Amino acid sequence: MTILPFIIAHRGYSTVCPENSPAAWRGAIDVGADIIEVDLRLTSDMQIVCIHDGDLARLAGRNDVVAEMTSAELSNIALVDRPVAPPLALLFDTVPASQGLLFDIKDERPEALRCILEALIASDRPNLILGLHALSSVRQVGAAGWKGKVLGLLGEQSDEDPFFAQGGDIIRIWESVATKERIGHHLEQGRPVWVTTGEHITGRTVGDFEPSTLRRMAANGVTGFLVNDPKAARTALRSLSEDVYPRAFRQEPVAQAPLRAATAVPRRECMHNDGPVRPPAAA
C-alpha cells in the first residue's frame, strides 16, 4: 500500500470553516487530516491564543494589536459564532490528545517562547510539532529540552542547512520555490520536506493548490503539504502510484485516536455567519 505525504490542515479546515476556530479543527479531523496547523501568539498578560495576524483588522475590522491586549480584553471580542482568538486551552479541549498538531509560533521573543514551551510540555501530548522562523529559536528550544519535532519556517534558503545542524527535523519550503533540485538537496540527506502551497508567484491564496501541481511535487519527494482543503488534497494525491511516489520518501502517518461521533463537523458550523471572510493572510 502506498503511504502518501502528510496532509497538514493549514489553520484547520480553513477552506470551509473560519481559520483557527474550533469548527476548523473539528472539520480537519472529520476529513482525516494527519496534522492540524495552528498559529500561536501571546497576549499582554502572557496568555496563549490561536490567531495568525498580529492585529484584528482582517478578522474583526479592528486595529487592536493582540500583544497589547489582555486575555480578558481579547475574550470580549467575539465574532458571530466563535472567539476571534481562541485560547490554547480551547484547542486542547476540542482536539483529541493523539491528533498531530503543528504550531506556527508567531511570537518568538525568548520570554514568549518559554511560555509556549512550558504550556506544550505540560500538556503531555505526544504529537506536537513546533514551527519556528529563526535559528536562535531553534537553539533556545533545544537548550530548553524540547523533545518534539521542529519544523523550520525559514525565510532564507541559506539558513536551511544550519537549521538541521542545530537540531531541526523538517524543513518547510514555499511552493513557489519548491524546485526539484531544492527538494532533492534535502531528501538526499534523509531530511523531510514539507511545502506550503499557494502565495507568492502562484497567484493563489496561501494554502490553496492545483491538484496537478500537488501531484508533481509529491512525485519529486515532498513528504507533507500545508493546505486549506485537506479533503481535496487527499483526493488529489490518491491517484499517485507506488511508481510515482518513491518508496524512500514514504512515511508512517501520525497516529490518531478514533473519532467520536461528537467530533464530526455539522455543516452549519462551518458557515461564515458573520459575513464574507477575507482571504487568509500569508503565513
Order of alpha helices (4+ residues) and beta strands (2+ residues): beta-alpha-beta-beta-alpha-alpha-alpha-beta-alpha-beta-alpha-beta-alpha-beta-alpha-beta-alpha-beta-alpha
